[in-house]
Amino acid sequence: MKSHMYRAAILATALGLGALSPAAASEIKVLSAGAFKQVVVALVPGFEKQTGHKVTIDNGTVGELKKRIEGGEAFDVAVISPGVVDELAAAGKLTAGSKTALASVGIGVMVKVGAPKPDISTVDAFKKAVLAAKTVAYIDPASGGSSGVYLEKLFEKMGIADQVKPKAKLKNGGYVAELIVSGEAELGIHQISEIVPVKEVVLVGPLPKEIQNSTTYAAGLGAHAKDKDAAAAFIKYLSGPDAAAVLKSKGMDKAS
């Protein structure tokens, strides 16, 4: 019996997943940018089963999470953009050297299931589709959501910002797809990982490569994490082999 327990402990250490005994279990608080939350949710059960640790997840836009962390909110792991990880590490909010690249995701266009799919195969076709739609939904740039910030600049660059603004339906975080499902908007534009999970909408396709914008997500270890070993083990799990299939199913690519 003792040898069996010893072997289990050695295996856990080798995997970098911490002790398996309930006495050593910790609770890990994860702050995740909205687009990556579904990946975290899908991976948590496997991590909890292997380690005995418990994971709680809270989410928001990258901008919101940055403000919350700067404001002193307690957390153990943050999943945000690499640039913000660097900023927070420099400010002493994240552990220096803990940044771990996780995944990248592009922006896509969606319509409600059963609705005609517009042609978005070229930049000009995408522009025409946006102008033809009665209403267009995307993340409110003021909320700090990366896709919304990018689209605001893109519409300005394309010379259609003034035409889009009156018919824009802005979402303050969460799923833009909800505005399509409810009928509040005809065309939706959001990160592909935020479109794929919603069964009532269909992904028309990604933005043309000439105007595509991929967001990369990275994890950082909280400078004041309660159990740094457990939190570091979770980051390792998020970047490990078990994450690859989940990322693909959620419309994301593993970070190179």
N, C-alpha and C positions, 0 to 999 in steps of 0.2 A: 504493500500500500504506500509506504514511504517513498519507495523508488518510483512509483507511478506519479506521485505528486511532484517529485523532484524533476522528472522528465517533462511534466506539464509546465512547470515554472521555467525550465530551460527553453522550451519551445516558445513560450510567450515572450521571453527576453529576446530570442533570436528574431522573432517577427517584429520586434520593436513595438509591441502592442501593450506592454505593461502586464501587471499581475492579473490573474483570473479570479482571485479570491474576493468575495464580497467585501471583506474587511478593507481591501486596498482600493475598492472602487471609488471613483471620483465623479463629480458632475461637471461637465464641460459646457460652458455657455458659448455658443457660436453666433456671431453677427454676420449674416450673409447678405450680399447684394441680391436683390430680387431674382435676377436671371439665373443665379446659381443655386437658389434655394432648393429647387426640385431635385438637383443632383445630391445635395446634402441630405435631404429627406430620404432619398432612395438608398443611400449608403449607410445611414445611421444604424439600422437594425443589424447589419452584418458586423459593424464595429462593436456595437454593444454586446452582441452575442460572443464575440471573440475575447473581449476584454473585461466585461462586467461593468465598465464605465457607463454613465448615462449622459446623453447629449440633449441639450435644449437649444432650440433654434429661434432666432428672431431675425427679421429681415427688414430691408428698406432700400432706398436708392443709395448709390455710392456716396452722393452728397450728404444725404441724411445721416448715414452711418459715420461718416467722417466727423460731422458736427457732434454726434452723440459721444463718440470716443474722445474727441477734444474736450467735451464737457465733463468728462470724468466717469462715464458709465462703466461699470464693472463688466468684464468679459474675459474669455480665455483665448478665443480664436476669432480672427476677422477674415472674411473672404470678400475682397474688394478689388479695385484696379491696382496694378503694380505701382503706378505713380503715387497713388494715395498711401500705399504700404510704405513707400520710401519716405514720404512726408511725415507720416505718423511715427516711423522709426526714428527719424531725425528729431522729432519732438519728444521722444522718450515714451511714447504710448505703446509702441510695438518693440519687440526684442530685435535689436540689430542683428542682421544676418539670418533672420528666420524666414525671409520671403521665399515662397515656393510657388512657382508657376503651376497653374492647374488646368486651365482650358481657355479656348477662345470661341467666340460665336459671332456670326454675322447678323445683319438686319434683313428681315423678310417682309413680304406683303401678304395680307390675308383678307379673305371675304367670308361671309357666312356660308355654311354648307348649303349647296343647291343654287347659290347665286352664280351668275356668269363670272368667269375668271378673266380679268383684263390682261392684255398683253403688256408685259413689263420686261421683255427680252432685251431691250436696248434702253439707253438713257432717254432718248426721245420718246419711246413708247411709255416708259415709266412716267415721264413728265405729263404726257397726254392722259394717262390713266388717273393721275392725281387731279388734274384739272377737270376731268370728266365726272369724277365722283361728286355726289351731292354733299357728302360729309366725309371727312378724313380724321381718323383717330390715331393719336400717338401720345407718348409720355410727355407731360408738361415739363418743358425745359427748366422752369423755375424750381422744380422738385429736385433737380440734380441728376436725374436719370440720364445715363450716357447716350441712349438712342435718341431721346428727345432733344438733347443739346445738339447732337450731330444733325438731326433733321432740320432744326431751326436754321442752322447755318447753310445746310444743303439747299433748302428752298430759297434762301436769299441769293445764294450763288447761282441758282438756276433762273433767277428772276421771276419767281412765282410766289414769293412770300406774301405779297399783298392780296393775291387771289386765294391763297390757302387759308390765311388767318380767319376770315369771316365764317368759314365752314369747318374749322378745326374743332375737334372734340378732344380735349386734353384730359389725360388720366394722371392723377397725382400718385404715381407708384402703383404696383400691382399689375394685373393683366389688362393690357389694352384690349385683348380679345373680348372682355366682358362688355365693352361698348358695341362690339359687332354682334354678339349674341343677343343683347337687349334690343337691337335695332336702332340704337342711338347714332350709329355711324355705319356707313356703307363700305368704306375701305379702311383697313387698319395696317399700320406699319410699326413693327416692333422687333426685338431680337427673336431670332428663330426659336430659341429654346423656350420663349414665352408664348409661342404660337402652337407648337407641336402638341403640348399636353391637353389642349382644349379641343374636345371632340366636336363641338358645335361649329367650329370654324375650320377652314381649309387653307393650307399654306399655298399661295399662288406660286411663290418662288422667292429666291434671294434677290436683293437689289443687283442690278448689273455690276459687273466687276469694276467698271470704271468709277463708280460712285459708292462701292461697298465700303462699309466701315466695320471692322471686326473689333470687338471688345475682348480684352484678355482679363482673366480673373486670376488673382494670386491670393494665397493665404499668408497671414502673418500671426505670430505668437504674441499674445498680450504680454506687455512688460510686467504686469502684475497678476498674471494667471495664477489661480489658486494651486493648481498641480501642473507645473510646466511639463513634466514628463508625459502625463496623460494627454495634455493638449498637443504636444509635439507628435505624439503617436497618432492622434486623429488627423493632423495635417499630413503625416506620412501616408495614412490610409486614403485620404482624399486624392493623393497623387499617385497611388499605387495601381497595381493591375486590376483590382476589383472595380476601379472607377472607369476603366476604358469603355466597357460595354454600356454602362449607364450614361456616360457622356454622349455616345453615339445615339442612343435611344432618345435623348433629350435635345438632339439637334446641335450638339456642341462637338468641337474637335479638341483632342488632348493637346495641351500646350507643348510646343517643341522646345 
